[in-house]
Amino acid sequence: MTSIIASTKAKIYGTKNSWSLKPHPEFPKYSTLSKIKLEIQGSKKNGYHLVIEPENFCFADYDYDTLEKAMNDENEMFNIDKNAWKENNKK
C-alpha cells in the first residue's frame, strides 16, 4: 500500500466544520492562513484516498482511481510539486 504525505499553507474560508479554499458568500469575512497536512494512501487494486487536514478545521477527503489523478487534483488545489511528497513512515 502506498502512503505519502506533504504539507503546505493555504487560506481557509469558513468555519471549523464548513470550510472552503475559495471565498464563500456565507463567510466572506472569515479566513485564516492555515497549515495543511495532506496524505494520499491506497493501491492500484483498491484506488487512492486523498486526505486534507487544515489545522483547527475538520478534514476533507476524496477518492481516486489512480495515484496520478489524486496528485493532479491536489496540485490544482495546492500547487505542491510531486517531489515534495515523502513516504509516510507512520503507517
C-alpha positions in Angstrom: 0.0 0.0 0.0 1.2 3.5 -0.8 1.1 6.2 1.8 2.7 9.5 1.0 2.5 12.9 2.9 3.1 16.5 2.2 2.3 19.8 3.9 1.6 23.4 2.9 -0.2 26.5 4.0 -3.3 28.0 2.4 -6.0 30.5 3.2 -9.1 28.7 4.5 -12.5 30.4 4.4 -15.4 29.5 6.6 -15.8 27.8 10.0 -14.3 24.7 11.6 -16.9 22.4 10.3 -17.7 24.1 7.0 -14.8 25.5 5.1 -13.6 26.1 1.5 -10.3 27.0 -0.3 -12.2 29.8 -2.1 -14.1 32.8 -0.6 -17.6 31.7 0.4 -20.6 34.0 0.2 -21.9 32.9 3.7 -18.5 33.5 5.3 -16.9 36.4 3.4 -15.1 37.8 6.5 -13.8 34.6 7.9 -10.5 33.5 6.6 -7.4 32.0 8.2 -4.0 31.1 6.8 -3.7 27.5 8.0 -1.1 24.8 8.0 -2.4 21.8 6.0 -1.4 18.2 6.1 -2.0 16.1 3.1 -1.9 12.3 2.7 -2.5 10.0 -0.2 -2.9 6.4 0.6 -4.0 3.4 -1.4 -3.1 0.9 -4.1 -3.6 0.2 -7.8 -6.1 -2.6 -6.8 -8.3 -0.5 -4.4 -7.8 3.1 -5.6 -6.4 6.1 -3.7 -7.7 8.3 -1.0 -6.6 11.9 -0.6 -7.0 13.3 3.0 -6.7 17.1 3.5 -6.3 18.3 7.2 -6.2 22.0 7.7 -5.0 22.9 11.2 -8.0 23.6 13.5 -10.5 22.6 10.8 -12.3 19.3 10.0 -10.6 17.1 7.4 -11.8 16.6 3.9 -11.2 13.5 1.7 -11.6 12.4 -1.9 -11.3 9.0 -3.7 -9.5 8.4 -6.9 -8.9 5.5 -9.3 -5.2 6.3 -9.8 -2.4 7.9 -7.8 -1.8 10.3 -10.8 -5.4 11.6 -10.6 -5.0 12.2 -6.8 -1.8 14.0 -7.3 -3.1 16.1 -10.2 -6.2 17.2 -8.2 -4.0 18.0 -5.2 -1.7 20.0 -7.5 -4.6 22.1 -8.8 -5.7 22.8 -5.2 -2.3 23.5 -3.6 0.3 23.5 -6.3 2.6 21.1 -4.4 5.5 19.7 -6.5 5.4 16.0 -6.9 8.9 15.8 -5.4 7.7 17.4 -2.2 5.7 14.2 -1.3 7.5 11.9 1.1 6.8 8.3 2.2 4.8 8.1 5.3 6.8 6.1 7.8 4.0 6.1 10.4 1.8 3.5 8.5 
